């Protein structure tokens, strides 16, 4: 940057030539006074508001509160929209478009006169997409999450986003719940603005950015409708101005120790398996060496102490009023499982932020001596079925299935699964291993959340509620069960999963981190000779680009040409 200007935005607004004239004059048509361009920091408010994204539909208010904070601190707030990824409405899956949104964020930041950015995130993929885009620019940034919904209510009990949907759907299939009761539950689940109030991917990623230090304390858990959510937004608006003035960029916050803190936090909260992919993708944008092995190494000895659905009983509202994420981080620090020196966006170390955090409800946030699950971290499995790894979430799985050998029942794709699963003559029982192919990054495309395949009704009616399931798909962070996910390489990329046939024996050994297909190498090579590479889902457009360039799950499912940091250098003038 030129010595002439202190801030990046002055390369637009500080010039006294025709270009500066144009930039300032047209901005003044919004009623801005001349002194708005006097060199004060310009703060972009990156908004993912959309009525198609119900989790983020209250972001008009959040953005206004951020704006207030920026103005109070002497900055110029300018709001801009980016692609909004609604997990609930967007097909075939929001994950397909995470990288598109990240590209949108990156180019919007680089191309516009902003000195720092506030990232308004909430729904699952908006958090990693916005952080990935900002990371590739490496400018000062802070995350403001929209917060979870209030607890769902059904006939006097709390019900949770997603988790209860999967449960009730199975109960309808088994005859335990009527269709009318199912519809009644639907009306009571989503009672307020906000994202999933279970420890799904949205709440997990809100927790991850707080654990990474790129959001203010309590960002993760304040309910969307609690007044303190607006306070958090306003304080974040104030703080981003300081970050610009101090020239504290995102790469100075998101260091390897910060990522290690986040991984351990994920284990402690019983976080979503999706966080594995997202954190790896963010790290690779910054050039931080983060791998599946780090996830297994760091999470193996972390107990799950947050008793939330889908692993436990409570919901995010309960979590916040029990103390929220600072209480969890304090427990990790006292157990020697936190890099205490990591600096966060509020200028304090993470330990300074949490060392006095109280625990108001030890039922919701347990002690490490009384955990929900003794080993809560994500387990990474390898073997001839997953040479580059697969993951399982032990805290949401059944203990008796963690070591299991069973006969494969294979579904070639999600349509094959849907066509067969309710057939009364389907050759399957509770000892079998359900295998779903062609649902990975290339195969779906976008790696949809279909890995938690519902069990066949013939098994459910016997009172069986869990079976081993293996796929190259993801599952919702709100889901549960003994579900092996993210098998890499995926079937559509020619991974061994593509070669599994009905009747093959599969061995799952979570304690020893093994996933083995009991078929000889010779037989696998014979099968491979007849395997054909699938065609791109579209002949052109973004989906073809995605298919041709997406990395596998173990590398974060980013597009290969988006990996890395490209900075926010000053582009050429437009006229």
C-alpha positions as CSV (number, residue, x, y, z in Angstrom):
1,X,0.0,0.0,0.0
2,X,1.2,3.5,-0.8
3,X,2.8,5.5,1.9
4,X,0.4,8.3,0.9
5,X,-2.6,6.7,2.5
6,X,-3.1,5.1,5.9
7,X,-6.1,3.1,5.0
8,X,-6.9,0.9,1.9
9,X,-10.2,2.8,1.3
10,X,-8.3,6.1,0.7
11,X,-7.1,4.7,-2.6
12,X,-10.7,5.3,-3.7
13,X,-11.9,8.2,-1.5
14,X,-8.7,10.1,-0.8
15,X,-7.6,10.9,-4.3
16,X,-8.1,14.4,-5.6
17,X,-8.4,13.5,-9.3
18,X,-11.3,12.5,-11.5
19,X,-11.3,9.0,-10.1
20,X,-11.6,10.3,-6.5
21,X,-14.2,12.7,-7.7
22,X,-16.2,9.8,-9.2
23,X,-16.0,7.5,-6.2
24,X,-17.0,10.2,-3.7
25,X,-19.7,11.9,-5.9
26,X,-21.7,8.9,-6.6
27,X,-21.5,7.7,-2.9
28,X,-22.9,11.1,-2.0
29,X,-26.2,10.3,-3.8
30,X,-27.0,8.3,-0.6
31,X,-26.9,11.4,1.4
32,X,-23.4,11.1,2.8
33,X,-21.7,14.3,3.9
34,X,-18.2,15.2,2.6
35,X,-16.5,14.3,5.9
36,X,-17.6,10.7,5.6
37,X,-14.6,10.4,3.2
38,X,-12.1,12.1,5.5
39,X,-9.9,9.1,6.0
40,X,-11.9,7.3,8.7
41,X,-11.9,3.5,8.4
42,X,-14.5,2.1,5.9
43,X,-16.1,-1.0,7.3
44,X,-17.9,-3.5,5.1
45,X,-20.9,-5.2,6.7
46,X,-21.1,-8.5,4.8
47,X,-24.7,-9.6,5.1
48,X,-26.2,-13.0,4.3
49,X,-29.8,-11.8,4.9
50,X,-32.4,-13.6,2.8
51,X,-36.0,-14.6,3.2
52,X,-34.9,-17.9,1.5
53,X,-32.5,-18.4,4.5
54,X,-34.9,-18.4,7.5
55,X,-31.9,-18.8,9.9
56,X,-30.6,-15.4,8.8
57,X,-33.9,-13.6,8.1
58,X,-33.5,-11.4,11.2
59,X,-30.1,-10.0,10.0
60,X,-31.6,-6.6,9.0
61,X,-31.7,-5.8,12.8
62,X,-28.2,-7.4,13.4
63,X,-26.7,-5.3,10.5
64,X,-28.2,-2.1,12.0
65,X,-26.7,-2.9,15.4
66,X,-23.3,-3.4,13.8
67,X,-23.7,-0.2,11.9
68,X,-24.4,1.6,15.2
69,X,-21.2,0.3,16.7
70,X,-19.1,1.2,13.7
71,X,-20.4,4.8,13.8
72,X,-19.8,5.1,17.5
73,X,-16.1,4.1,17.0
74,X,-15.7,6.6,14.2
75,X,-15.9,4.4,11.2
76,X,-18.0,4.5,8.0
77,X,-20.2,1.4,7.8
78,X,-21.2,0.2,4.3
79,X,-23.4,-2.9,4.0
80,X,-23.1,-5.2,1.1
81,X,-24.9,-8.5,0.2
82,X,-23.4,-11.8,-0.7
83,X,-24.8,-15.2,-1.7
84,X,-27.0,-16.5,1.1
85,X,-26.9,-20.2,1.7
86,X,-30.1,-21.4,3.2
87,X,-29.6,-25.0,4.5
88,X,-33.3,-25.6,4.5
89,X,-34.4,-24.4,1.1
90,X,-31.3,-24.6,-1.2
91,X,-31.0,-27.7,-3.4
92,X,-29.3,-30.0,-4.1
93,X,-27.4,-28.9,-1.0
94,X,-26.1,-25.7,0.4
95,X,-22.6,-27.3,0.5
96,X,-22.5,-27.2,-3.3
97,X,-22.5,-23.4,-3.1
98,X,-20.3,-22.8,-0.1
99,X,-17.3,-22.2,-2.3
100,X,-19.3,-20.0,-4.6
101,X,-20.3,-17.8,-1.7
102,X,-16.7,-17.7,-0.5
103,X,-15.6,-16.5,-4.0
104,X,-18.4,-13.9,-3.8
105,X,-17.1,-12.6,-0.4
106,X,-13.4,-12.6,-1.5
107,X,-14.0,-10.6,-4.7
108,X,-16.5,-8.2,-3.0
109,X,-13.9,-7.4,-0.3
110,X,-11.0,-7.1,-2.8
111,X,-12.9,-5.0,-5.3
112,X,-14.5,-2.5,-2.9
113,X,-13.0,0.2,-0.8
114,X,-13.2,-1.4,2.6
115,X,-10.5,-1.5,5.4
116,X,-12.2,-4.1,7.5
117,X,-15.2,-6.4,7.4
118,X,-17.9,-7.7,9.7
119,X,-19.1,-11.1,8.6
120,X,-22.8,-11.7,9.5
121,X,-23.2,-15.5,9.6
122,X,-25.7,-17.9,11.0
123,X,-27.0,-20.8,8.8
124,X,-24.6,-23.7,8.4
125,X,-22.5,-22.8,5.3
126,X,-22.6,-19.0,5.7
127,X,-20.0,-19.2,8.5
128,X,-17.3,-21.1,6.7
129,X,-18.0,-19.4,3.4
130,X,-17.6,-15.9,4.7
131,X,-14.5,-16.7,6.8
132,X,-12.9,-18.5,3.8
133,X,-13.5,-15.5,1.6
134,X,-12.2,-13.0,4.1
135,X,-9.2,-15.3,4.9
136,X,-8.1,-15.2,1.2
137,X,-8.1,-11.4,1.4
138,X,-6.4,-11.2,4.8
139,X,-7.9,-8.0,6.0
140,X,-9.1,-7.2,9.5
141,X,-12.3,-9.2,10.1
142,X,-14.7,-10.1,12.9
143,X,-17.6,-12.6,12.9
144,X,-21.1,-11.9,14.2
145,X,-23.4,-14.9,14.4
146,X,-27.2,-14.5,14.3
147,X,-27.8,-16.8,17.2
148,X,-29.9,-19.9,17.8
149,X,-33.7,-20.1,18.0
150,X,-35.5,-20.6,21.2
151,X,-36.1,-24.1,22.4
152,X,-38.7,-26.0,20.4
153,X,-41.8,-27.1,22.3
154,X,-44.1,-30.2,21.8
155,X,-46.6,-31.4,24.3
156,X,-44.7,-30.2,27.4
157,X,-41.3,-31.2,26.2
158,X,-38.3,-29.5,24.5
159,X,-37.7,-30.6,20.9
160,X,-34.6,-29.7,18.9
161,X,-34.1,-28.7,15.3
162,X,-33.2,-31.6,13.1
163,X,-32.6,-34.0,15.9
164,X,-36.3,-34.4,16.7
165,X,-37.2,-34.4,13.0
166,X,-35.0,-37.5,12.5
167,X,-36.4,-39.1,15.6
168,X,-40.1,-38.4,14.9
169,X,-39.7,-39.5,11.2
170,X,-38.5,-42.9,12.4
171,X,-41.3,-43.1,15.0
172,X,-43.9,-42.5,12.2
173,X,-42.3,-45.3,10.1
174,X,-42.4,-47.7,13.1
175,X,-46.0,-46.8,14.0
176,X,-45.2,-45.1,17.3
177,X,-46.4,-41.6,16.1
178,X,-49.3,-40.6,14.0
179,X,-49.1,-38.2,11.0
180,X,-51.3,-35.7,12.9
181,X,-48.8,-35.8,15.9
182,X,-46.0,-35.4,13.4
183,X,-47.6,-32.2,12.0
184,X,-48.3,-30.9,15.5
185,X,-44.6,-31.2,16.3
186,X,-43.7,-29.4,13.1
187,X,-45.6,-26.3,14.3
188,X,-43.8,-26.2,17.6
189,X,-40.2,-26.7,16.6
190,X,-39.1,-23.4,15.0
191,X,-40.6,-20.8,17.3
192,X,-38.4,-17.7,16.8
193,X,-35.8,-16.2,14.5
194,X,-32.4,-17.9,14.5
195,X,-30.6,-21.0,13.4
196,X,-30.8,-24.5,14.8
197,X,-30.9,-24.6,18.5
198,X,-29.4,-28.0,18.7
199,X,-25.6,-28.5,18.5
200,X,-25.9,-28.8,14.8
201,X,-23.5,-27.3,12.2
202,X,-24.8,-23.7,12.6
203,X,-24.3,-23.7,16.4
204,X,-21.1,-25.7,16.0
205,X,-19.6,-23.2,13.6
206,X,-20.7,-20.3,15.7
207,X,-18.8,-22.0,18.5
208,X,-15.8,-22.6,16.3
209,X,-15.4,-18.9,15.4
210,X,-15.5,-18.0,19.1
211,X,-13.0,-20.7,19.9
212,X,-10.8,-19.5,17.1
213,X,-10.9,-16.1,18.6
214,X,-12.4,-14.3,15.5
215,X,-15.6,-13.5,17.3
216,X,-16.3,-11.8,20.7
217,X,-17.0,-13.9,23.8
218,X,-20.5,-15.4,24.0
219,X,-21.0,-15.1,20.2
220,X,-21.7,-18.8,20.0
221,X,-24.8,-19.2,22.2
222,X,-26.7,-16.0,22.8
223,X,-30.3,-16.7,21.5
224,X,-31.2,-14.7,18.4
225,X,-34.0,-13.0,20.3
226,X,-32.1,-12.2,23.4
227,X,-31.2,-8.5,23.7
228,X,-27.6,-9.4,24.3
229,X,-27.3,-10.7,20.7
230,X,-27.8,-7.1,19.6
231,X,-25.3,-5.9,22.2
232,X,-22.8,-8.4,20.8
233,X,-23.4,-7.0,17.3
234,X,-22.9,-3.4,18.4
235,X,-19.7,-4.2,20.3
236,X,-18.4,-6.1,17.3
237,X,-19.0,-3.0,15.1
238,X,-17.0,-0.9,17.6
239,X,-14.2,-3.4,17.7
240,X,-13.7,-3.8,14.0
241,X,-12.7,-0.2,13.8
242,X,-10.0,-0.8,16.4
243,X,-8.8,-3.8,14.5
244,X,-8.3,-1.7,11.4
245,X,-6.5,1.0,13.3
246,X,-4.3,-1.6,14.9
247,X,-3.8,-3.4,11.5
248,X,-4.7,-6.8,13.0
249,X,-5.5,-9.0,10.1
250,X,-7.3,-12.3,10.1
251,X,-4.1,-14.3,9.6
252,X,-2.8,-13.0,12.9
253,X,-5.9,-14.4,14.7
254,X,-6.3,-17.7,12.8
255,X,-3.1,-19.4,13.7
256,X,-2.4,-23.1,14.1
257,X,-2.8,-23.0,17.9
258,X,-6.2,-21.3,17.4
259,X,-7.3,-24.1,15.1
260,X,-6.1,-26.6,17.7
261,X,-8.2,-24.9,20.3
262,X,-11.2,-25.1,18.0
263,X,-10.7,-28.8,17.4
264,X,-10.6,-29.5,21.1
265,X,-13.6,-27.3,21.6
266,X,-15.5,-29.3,19.0
267,X,-15.0,-32.4,21.0
268,X,-16.0,-30.8,24.3
269,X,-19.3,-29.5,22.8
270,X,-20.1,-32.6,20.8
271,X,-19.9,-30.6,17.7
272,X,-20.8,-31.4,14.1
273,X,-18.7,-33.6,11.8
274,X,-19.2,-30.9,9.2
275,X,-16.7,-28.7,11.2
276,X,-13.9,-31.1,10.1
277,X,-14.4,-30.1,6.5
278,X,-15.0,-26.4,7.1
279,X,-12.0,-25.8,9.4
280,X,-9.6,-27.6,7.1
281,X,-10.9,-25.5,4.2
282,X,-10.4,-22.2,6.2
283,X,-6.9,-23.3,7.3
284,X,-5.9,-24.1,3.7
285,X,-7.0,-20.6,2.6
286,X,-4.5,-19.2,5.2
287,X,-1.7,-21.7,4.5
288,X,-2.1,-23.3,7.9
289,X,-1.2,-27.0,7.9
290,X,-4.3,-28.7,9.3
291,X,-5.3,-32.3,8.5
292,X,-7.6,-35.1,9.5
293,X,-4.7,-36.5,11.6
294,X,-4.9,-33.3,13.7
295,X,-8.5,-33.9,14.3
296,X,-8.0,-37.4,15.6
297,X,-4.9,-36.5,17.6
298,X,-6.3,-33.5,19.3
299,X,-9.8,-34.7,19.9
300,X,-9.1,-38.2,21.1
301,X,-8.7,-37.4,24.8
302,X,-11.3,-34.6,25.0
303,X,-14.5,-35.5,26.9
304,X,-17.8,-34.2,25.7
305,X,-19.1,-32.0,28.6
306,X,-21.9,-30.1,26.9
307,X,-25.1,-32.2,27.3
308,X,-26.9,-31.0,24.1
309,X,-28.9,-32.7,21.4
310,X,-28.0,-34.6,19.3
311,X,-25.5,-36.2,21.7
312,X,-27.4,-35.3,24.9
313,X,-30.6,-33.7,26.2
314,X,-30.5,-29.9,26.3
315,X,-30.6,-27.1,23.7
316,X,-28.6,-23.9,22.9
317,X,-30.8,-21.6,25.0
318,X,-30.0,-23.8,28.0
319,X,-26.3,-23.7,27.0
320,X,-26.2,-20.0,27.0
321,X,-27.9,-19.5,30.3
322,X,-25.6,-22.2,31.8
323,X,-22.5,-20.1,30.9
324,X,-22.1,-20.6,27.2
325,X,-18.8,-21.4,25.4
326,X,-16.5,-19.4,27.8
327,X,-17.4,-22.0,30.5
328,X,-16.4,-24.8,28.2
329,X,-13.1,-23.0,27.2
330,X,-12.3,-22.5,30.9
331,X,-12.8,-26.2,31.5
332,X,-10.4,-27.0,28.6
333,X,-7.9,-24.6,30.0
334,X,-8.0,-26.0,33.5
335,X,-7.5,-29.5,31.9
336,X,-4.4,-28.4,30.0
337,X,-6.2,-28.7,26.7
338,X,-6.2,-25.0,25.6
339,X,-3.5,-22.9,24.1
340,X,-4.1,-20.0,26.6
341,X,-1.8,-17.5,24.9
342,X,-3.8,-17.3,21.6
343,X,-4.9,-13.7,21.0
344,X,-8.5,-13.0,20.0
345,X,-10.2,-10.1,18.2
346,X,-11.0,-8.3,21.4
347,X,-7.3,-7.8,22.0
348,X,-7.2,-10.2,25.0
349,X,-5.9,-13.8,25.1
350,X,-8.5,-16.5,25.0
351,X,-7.6,-17.4,28.6
352,X,-8.0,-13.8,29.8
353,X,-11.5,-13.9,28.2
354,X,-12.6,-17.2,30.0
355,X,-10.6,-17.8,33.1
356,X,-13.3,-16.5,35.4
357,X,-16.3,-17.9,33.4
358,X,-19.0,-19.3,35.8
359,X,-21.0,-22.5,35.4
360,X,-24.6,-21.8,36.3
361,X,-25.9,-25.3,35.4
362,X,-23.6,-28.3,35.8
363,X,-26.3,-30.5,34.3
364,X,-26.0,-28.7,30.9
365,X,-22.2,-28.0,31.1
366,X,-20.8,-31.0,33.0
367,X,-17.4,-31.3,34.6
368,X,-14.6,-33.2,32.8
369,X,-14.9,-35.8,35.6
370,X,-18.5,-36.4,34.8
371,X,-18.7,-36.2,31.0
372,X,-21.4,-37.1,28.6
373,X,-18.8,-39.1,26.6
374,X,-15.3,-39.8,27.8
375,X,-13.8,-39.4,24.3
376,X,-15.8,-36.8,22.4
377,X,-13.6,-35.8,19.6
378,X,-14.1,-36.8,16.0
379,X,-12.6,-40.2,15.3
380,X,-10.8,-40.6,11.9
381,X,-10.9,-44.1,10.4
382,X,-8.6,-45.5,7.7
383,X,-8.3,-48.7,5.9
384,X,-8.8,-50.2,2.4
385,X,-12.3,-48.7,2.3
386,X,-11.1,-45.2,3.2
387,X,-7.4,-44.8,2.2
388,X,-7.6,-41.0,2.8
389,X,-9.9,-41.2,5.8
390,X,-13.5,-41.3,7.0
391,X,-15.0,-39.8,10.2
392,X,-17.4,-40.8,12.9
393,X,-18.8,-38.8,15.8
394,X,-18.5,-41.2,18.9
395,X,-20.6,-39.0,21.1
396,X,-23.6,-39.5,18.9
397,X,-23.0,-43.2,18.1
398,X,-24.0,-46.4,19.9
399,X,-21.3,-47.9,22.1
400,X,-22.2,-51.5,21.1
401,X,-21.7,-50.8,17.4
402,X,-18.3,-49.1,17.7
403,X,-16.7,-52.5,17.0
404,X,-18.8,-54.3,14.4
405,X,-18.6,-56.7,11.4
406,X,-21.5,-57.0,9.1
407,X,-22.8,-57.8,5.6
408,X,-23.0,-54.8,3.2
409,X,-26.4,-53.7,1.9
410,X,-25.5,-51.3,-0.9
411,X,-27.4,-48.4,-2.3
412,X,-25.8,-47.0,-5.5
413,X,-27.1,-43.5,-4.9
414,X,-29.8,-41.7,-2.9
415,X,-32.5,-42.5,-5.4
416,X,-31.6,-46.2,-5.1
417,X,-31.8,-45.9,-1.3
418,X,-35.3,-44.2,-1.5
419,X,-36.6,-46.8,-3.9
420,X,-35.5,-49.8,-1.8
421,X,-35.5,-48.8,1.9
422,X,-39.2,-49.3,2.6
423,X,-39.5,-52.6,0.7
424,X,-40.7,-55.3,3.0
425,X,-38.6,-58.0,1.2
426,X,-35.3,-55.9,1.4
427,X,-32.6,-58.4,2.5
428,X,-31.4,-56.6,5.6
429,X,-31.3,-56.9,9.4
430,X,-29.8,-55.0,12.3
431,X,-26.4,-56.7,11.9
432,X,-25.9,-55.4,8.3
433,X,-23.9,-52.4,7.3
434,X,-25.8,-49.9,5.1
435,X,-23.6,-48.5,2.4
436,X,-24.5,-45.4,0.3
437,X,-22.4,-44.4,-2.7
438,X,-22.2,-41.4,-5.0
439,X,-23.2,-38.7,-2.5
440,X,-19.8,-37.1,-2.1
441,X,-18.5,-33.8,-3.4
442,X,-18.6,-34.8,-7.1
443,X,-21.2,-37.5,-6.7
444,X,-24.2,-35.6,-5.5
445,X,-22.8,-33.0,-6.4
446,X,-22.0,-31.0,-3.2
447,X,-21.8,-33.8,-0.6
448,X,-25.3,-33.7,0.8
449,X,-26.4,-34.4,4.3
450,X,-27.8,-37.8,3.5
451,X,-25.3,-40.0,5.3
452,X,-27.6,-40.6,8.3
453,X,-29.8,-42.9,6.3
454,X,-33.1,-43.7,8.0
455,X,-33.3,-47.3,9.0
456,X,-35.7,-49.7,7.1
457,X,-39.2,-49.9,8.6
458,X,-38.8,-53.7,8.9
459,X,-35.9,-53.1,11.3
460,X,-37.5,-50.2,13.1
461,X,-40.6,-52.2,13.9
462,X,-38.4,-54.7,15.8
463,X,-37.3,-51.9,18.2
464,X,-33.9,-51.4,16.6
465,X,-32.9,-47.7,16.5
466,X,-29.3,-47.8,15.2
467,X,-27.2,-49.6,12.6
468,X,-23.8,-49.0,11.1
469,X,-24.0,-46.7,8.1
470,X,-21.2,-45.8,5.7
471,X,-21.1,-43.3,2.9
472,X,-19.1,-40.6,1.2
473,X,-21.8,-38.1,2.2
474,X,-22.1,-35.7,5.1
475,X,-24.8,-35.7,7.8
476,X,-26.6,-32.9,9.5
477,X,-24.9,-31.8,12.6
478,X,-28.3,-32.3,14.3
479,X,-28.3,-36.0,13.4
480,X,-27.1,-39.0,15.4
481,X,-26.2,-42.7,15.1
482,X,-23.3,-44.9,14.3
483,X,-22.7,-43.2,11.0
484,X,-19.4,-43.2,9.1
485,X,-19.0,-40.2,6.8
486,X,-16.8,-38.4,4.4
487,X,-15.2,-41.6,3.0
488,X,-12.3,-40.5,0.8
489,X,-11.8,-40.8,-2.0
490,X,-15.5,-40.7,-2.7
491,X,-17.2,-43.2,-5.0
492,X,-17.6,-40.7,-7.9
493,X,-13.8,-40.1,-7.8
494,X,-13.1,-43.9,-8.1
495,X,-12.6,-44.5,-4.4
496,X,-12.9,-48.1,-3.0
497,X,-16.4,-47.2,-1.9
498,X,-17.4,-47.4,-5.5
499,X,-16.5,-51.1,-5.6
500,X,-18.5,-52.4,-2.7
501,X,-21.1,-54.9,-3.5
502,X,-24.0,-56.5,-1.7
503,X,-22.9,-59.3,0.6
504,X,-19.3,-58.0,1.1
505,X,-18.2,-58.1,4.7
506,X,-17.2,-54.8,6.3
507,X,-15.4,-54.3,9.6
508,X,-15.7,-51.2,11.7
509,X,-13.2,-50.8,14.6
510,X,-13.5,-47.3,16.0
511,X,-11.1,-47.9,19.0
512,X,-8.4,-48.9,16.6
513,X,-9.5,-46.3,13.9
514,X,-10.0,-49.0,11.3
515,X,-12.5,-49.4,8.4
516,X,-11.9,-52.5,6.4
517,X,-13.6,-54.1,3.4
518,X,-13.0,-57.8,3.5
519,X,-12.4,-58.3,-0.2
520,X,-9.1,-59.2,-1.8
521,X,-7.1,-56.7,-3.8
522,X,-7.3,-58.9,-6.8
523,X,-11.1,-58.9,-6.7
524,X,-11.2,-55.1,-6.2
525,X,-9.0,-54.7,-9.3
526,X,-11.4,-56.9,-11.3
527,X,-14.3,-54.8,-10.2
528,X,-12.4,-51.6,-10.9
529,X,-11.9,-52.6,-14.6
530,X,-15.7,-52.3,-15.1
531,X,-16.1,-49.1,-13.2
532,X,-16.9,-46.0,-15.3
533,X,-16.2,-42.3,-14.3
534,X,-19.5,-40.4,-13.9
535,X,-20.2,-37.4,-16.1
536,X,-20.5,-33.9,-14.7
537,X,-24.0,-33.1,-13.5
538,X,-24.3,-30.2,-16.0
539,X,-22.8,-29.5,-19.4
540,X,-21.8,-26.0,-18.2
541,X,-22.2,-23.5,-15.4
542,X,-21.1,-23.5,-11.9
543,X,-21.9,-27.2,-11.3
544,X,-19.6,-28.3,-14.0
545,X,-16.8,-26.0,-12.7
546,X,-17.4,-27.5,-9.2
547,X,-17.3,-31.1,-10.4
548,X,-14.1,-30.5,-12.3
549,X,-12.2,-28.7,-9.5
550,X,-13.5,-29.7,-6.1
551,X,-11.1,-31.2,-3.6
552,X,-12.0,-34.3,-1.6
553,X,-13.4,-34.2,1.9
554,X,-10.0,-34.7,3.6
555,X,-8.8,-31.5,1.9
556,X,-11.8,-29.4,2.9
557,X,-13.9,-29.7,-0.3
558,X,-12.7,-26.3,-1.6
559,X,-12.2,-25.7,-5.3
560,X,-8.6,-26.3,-6.1
561,X,-8.0,-22.8,-7.6
562,X,-9.4,-21.1,-4.5
563,X,-7.0,-22.6,-2.0
564,X,-4.6,-20.1,-0.6
565,X,-4.3,-16.4,0.3
566,X,-4.4,-13.8,-2.5
567,X,-4.5,-10.7,-0.4
568,X,-6.4,-7.5,-0.9
569,X,-4.1,-5.4,-3.1
570,X,-5.5,-2.3,-4.7
571,X,-7.0,-3.1,-8.0
572,X,-6.6,-0.9,-11.1
573,X,-9.0,2.0,-11.6
574,X,-12.3,1.2,-13.3
575,X,-12.3,4.3,-15.6
